[in-house]
Amino acid sequence: MPKVLIVDDDVNFCGILNSYLGRKGYSAEEAYTCSDALRLLKNKNFDVVLTDFRLPDRNGLELLKELKDKQSDAVVILMTAYADIRMAVKAIKLGAFEYVTKPVNPEEILMYMKKGLDRLPLKETSRKTETPVFNKHGDLEYVYASSKESRAIHDHIELVAPTDMSVIIQGESGTGKEYIARKIHEQSKRSSHPFVAIDCGSLSKELAGSEFFGHIKGSFTGALNDKTGQFEVANLGTLFLDEIGNLSYEIQVKLLRAIQERKIRKIGSNKDIPVNVRLITATNEDLREAVKRGAFREDLYHRLNEFTVHVPPLRDRKEDIVVFIKHFLEKANRELDKRIEIIPDPIMESFWAYPWPGNIREVKNVIRRAVLLSRGNELRVESLPEEIPLFITRKDIKPQSSGNDLRSQTEKTEKEMIISTLQKARFNKSRAAKMLNIDRKTLYNKIKLYGIATS
């Protein structure tokens, strides 16, 4: 039976958590101060330590330092009502397995405990690269993180999954919309049947009908064989339509008919085929606005929108960034046979400041590239793409320039060239970027770096 130490000055909270863990097969003890916890740790070994950050005599980070000296294998989960990214980074660097914000969900705590305990039998070198809290779906990993936004997403998944309602998942590219769709499918009554995903953004008007509904041989030029449509493939399961807003009006009409009548007809055929699928769609735009513009059928929108899951961009839930970085660092180490363990504070601060327009997918790509290009056990600033180092405090990564070295002269020349080009383009940034043969995002970053006034 795993032994758990709960450290929190809230006696009622300790009692509730202790009772819950007891019902789940864990043996738990309570400590209400850091001193009490250290006394217990001196005489007993615990598999898991759940500690509040703000304790009456000391804080959770101090306890974490001493705990790792005494019982380095213990799974430590830090709990706090004060979400602070910097504290989360420090906690993870000091050896905490996870960091969660209050109010704590006992089921979430239990999930992290199980993930952490799964690592205990592994060798030390192996433990550094094992994934703690992630599941893989498609090309993205998604975290059951501690931010209230992430918890809300998973609450919605659990709420809607057992139903047969159609779901729209709305969020920016790279936020893990397909993961959410797969998770809904896995927790539904259709989980033993197919999950079929279609990227509507990659379908031409001509191909979409064939992809959805199939065709018979000879129905059009190039139809050399019969084709089974994805509606038929997904029968009794879930059909996920990514970037639904890209479908042509003609295909929207046919899709609406298939949903309403639960029948499809292959191109070139006069025979209807009954289908029973659950539809989950995803979009990075507001379909309501598309309806107002006349770009999306209102009746189709209402058919699809029985339930909506909003996925906020990563920049709006920054406390999750640290967890993603930790995961992708471990994953890249494993895949690339590297041993990068240290992310210097200036680089981590740049990650906090950076808006991550590509969201989770961009974090994955940036960390993977950085691990590949770094040597030794430390992530190097030179391994990051150029837009990210601009957020790093320069004095933290290199000596201050005297103004006489080659770098300062190059930067001076570049700044003058940008100013001159902006003036020639009458401060039209798109035109100036083309004249400089760089993309607009790079130009914006350099304008910010050099403090160039543009108005």
Residue pairs with C-beta under 8 A, 6 or more apart in sequence:
1 25
1 26
1 27
2 25
2 26
2 27
2 47
2 48
2 113
2 117
3 26
3 27
3 28
3 29
3 44
3 45
3 46
3 47
3 48
4 21
4 26
4 27
4 28
4 29
4 46
4 47
4 48
4 49
4 50
4 113
5 28
5 29
5 30
5 31
5 37
5 40
5 41
5 46
5 48
5 49
5 50
5 51
6 14
6 17
6 18
6 28
6 29
6 30
6 31
6 50
6 51
7 30
7 31
7 32
7 34
7 36
7 37
7 49
7 50
7 51
7 52
7 55
7 60
7 63
8 14
8 30
8 32
8 50
8 51
8 52
8 55
8 79
9 32
9 33
9 52
9 54
9 55
9 56
10 52
11 30
11 32
13 104
14 30
14 32
15 30
16 106
17 28
17 50
17 104
17 106
17 109
18 28
18 29
18 30
20 106
20 110
21 28
21 106
21 110
22 28
24 110
26 48
26 113
29 40
29 44
29 46
31 37
31 39
31 40
32 56
33 55
33 56
33 57
34 55
34 56
34 57
34 58
34 59
34 62
34 63
35 57
35 58
37 49
37 51
37 63
37 67
38 63
38 66
40 46
41 49
41 66
41 67
41 70
41 71
42 70
45 71
45 74
46 71
46 74
47 74
47 75
47 117
47 120
48 74
48 75
48 76
48 77
48 113
48 116
48 117
49 67
49 74
49 75
49 76
49 77
50 77
50 79
50 109
50 113
51 60
51 63
51 64
51 76
51 77
51 78
51 79
52 60
52 78
52 79
52 80
53 59
53 60
53 61
53 78
53 79
53 80
53 82
53 87
54 60
54 80
54 81
54 82
55 63
60 78
60 79
60 80
60 91
61 78
61 87
61 90
61 91
61 94
64 76
64 78
64 91
64 94
64 95
64 96
65 94
67 74
67 76
68 74
68 76
68 94
68 95
72 95
73 120
75 97
75 113
75 116
75 117
75 119
75 120
76 95
76 96
76 97
77 96
77 97
77 98
77 99
77 100
77 109
77 112
77 113
77 116
78 88
78 91
78 96
78 98
78 99
78 100
79 100
79 101
79 102
79 104
79 109
80 87
80 99
80 100
80 101
80 102
81 101
81 102
81 103
82 101
83 101
83 146
83 147
83 319
85 318
85 319
85 321
85 322
85 352
87 99
88 99
88 319
88 322
88 323
89 322
89 348
91 99
92 99
92 322
92 326
97 112
97 115
97 116
97 132
98 112
98 116
98 132
98 133
98 146
98 323
99 146
99 322
99 323
100 108
100 109
100 112
100 146
101 146
101 147
101 148
101 319
105 151
108 144
108 146
108 151
111 133
111 144
112 132
112 133
115 132
115 133
116 132
118 130
119 127
119 130
119 132
122 130
128 330
128 333
128 339
128 341
129 330
129 331
129 333
129 334
130 330
131 141
131 327
131 330
131 331
132 326
132 327
133 143
133 144
133 145
133 323
133 327
134 141
134 142
134 143
134 327
135 141
135 142
135 179
135 183
137 178
137 179
137 182
137 183
138 178
138 179
138 182
138 197
139 361
140 174
140 176
140 178
140 179
140 360
140 361
140 364
141 179
141 327
141 328
141 331
141 360
141 364
142 176
142 179
142 180
142 360
143 150
143 320
143 323
143 324
143 327
144 150
144 151
144 154
145 151
145 317
145 319
145 320
145 323
145 324
146 319
146 320
146 323
147 317
147 319
147 320
149 312
149 316
149 317
149 320
150 317
150 320
153 180
153 309
153 311
156 307
156 309
157 180
157 183
157 184
157 187
157 309
158 187
160 167
160 184
160 307
160 309
161 183
161 184
161 185
161 186
161 187
161 188
162 187
162 188
162 189
163 188
163 307
164 188
164 189
164 278
165 306
165 307
166 259
166 278
166 279
166 280
166 281
166 303
166 304
166 305
166 306
166 307
167 181
167 184
167 279
167 280
167 281
167 306
167 307
167 308
167 309
168 244
168 280
168 281
168 282
168 283
168 287
168 304
168 305
168 307
168 308
168 309
169 177
169 180
169 181
169 280
169 281
169 282
169 283
169 308
169 309
169 311
170 282
170 283
170 284
170 286
170 287
170 308
170 309
170 310
170 311
171 177
171 282
171 284
171 310
171 311
171 312
171 313
172 284
172 311
172 313
172 357
172 359
173 284
173 358
173 359
173 361
174 358
174 359
174 360
174 361
174 362
175 311
175 312
175 313
175 314
175 359
175 360
176 311
176 359
176 360
177 242
177 282
177 311
178 197
178 240
178 242
178 282
180 309
180 311
181 195
181 197
181 238
181 240
181 280
181 282
182 195
182 240
184 238
184 280
185 191
185 195
185 237
185 238
185 240
185 278
185 280
186 195
188 238
188 278
190 236
190 237
190 238
190 278
193 234
193 235
193 236
193 237
193 238
194 233
194 234
194 235
194 236
194 237
194 238
195 234
195 237
195 238
195 240
196 230
196 233
196 234
196 237
196 238
196 239
196 240
197 240
197 242
198 211
198 212
198 230
198 239
198 240
198 241
198 242
199 242
199 243
200 208
200 241
200 242
200 243
200 244
200 245
200 246
200 247
201 242
201 243
201 246
203 211
203 246
203 247
205 248
205 250
205 251
208 247
208 248
208 251
209 215
209 251
209 254
209 267
210 223
210 227
210 229
210 267
211 229
211 230
212 229
212 230
212 231
212 251
212 254
212 255
212 258
212 264
213 229
213 231
213 232
213 254
213 258
213 264
213 265
213 266
213 267
214 226
214 227
214 228
214 229
214 231
214 232
214 264
214 266
214 267
215 223
215 226
215 227
215 229
215 266
215 267
215 268
215 269
216 223
216 226
216 266
216 267
216 268
216 269
217 223
217 224
217 225
217 226
218 268
219 266
219 267
219 268
219 269
220 267
220 268
223 267
223 268
226 266
227 266
229 264
229 266
230 239
231 239
231 258
231 264
231 275
231 277
232 264
232 273
232 275
234 275
234 277
235 275
235 276
235 277
236 276
236 277
237 277
237 278
238 277
238 278
238 279
238 280
239 277
239 278
239 279
239 280
240 280
240 281
240 282
241 247
241 279
241 280
241 281
241 282
242 281
242 282
243 282
243 283
243 284
244 281
244 282
244 283
244 287
244 304
245 283
245 284
245 285
245 287
245 290
245 295
245 296
247 255
249 297
252 296
252 297
252 300
253 297
255 300
256 297
256 299
256 300
256 303
257 263
258 264
258 275
259 279
259 300
259 303
259 304
260 303
261 272
262 274
262 275
262 276
263 272
263 273
263 274
263 275
264 272
264 273
264 275
265 271
265 272
265 273
266 273
279 304
281 304
287 296
287 301
287 304
287 305
288 301
290 296
290 301
291 297
291 298
291 301
313 356
313 359
314 320
314 321
314 324
314 356
314 359
314 360
314 363
315 355
315 356
318 352
321 351
321 352
321 356
321 363
324 360
324 363
324 364
325 343
325 348
325 351
325 363
325 367
328 363
328 364
328 367
328 368
329 340
329 343
329 367
329 371
329 379
331 364
331 368
332 338
332 340
332 367
332 368
332 371
332 372
333 339
333 340
333 371
335 368
336 368
336 371
336 372
338 371
338 372
338 374
339 377
340 370
340 371
340 374
340 376
340 377
340 378
340 379
341 377
341 378
342 377
342 378
342 379
343 351
343 378
343 379
344 378
344 379
344 381
345 396
346 381
346 392
346 393
346 396
346 397
347 379
347 381
347 384
347 392
349 391
349 392
349 393
349 396
350 384
350 388
350 389
350 391
350 392
351 388
353 391
354 387
354 388
354 391
356 362
356 363
358 365
366 384
366 385
366 388
369 383
369 384
369 385
370 379
370 380
370 383
370 384
371 379
371 383
372 383
373 380
373 382
373 383
374 380
374 383
381 389
381 392
381 397
386 442
386 445
387 441
387 442
387 445
389 397
390 445
390 448
390 449
394 400
401 407
401 408
402 408
411 450
414 446
414 450
415 450
415 452
417 436
418 432
418 436
418 443
418 446
418 447
418 450
418 452
419 452
421 432
421 435
421 436
422 429
422 432
422 452
422 454
424 432
424 435
425 431
425 432
425 435
427 454
427 455
429 440
429 443
429 444
429 447
429 454
430 440
432 443
433 439
433 440
433 442
433 443
436 443
446 452
447 454
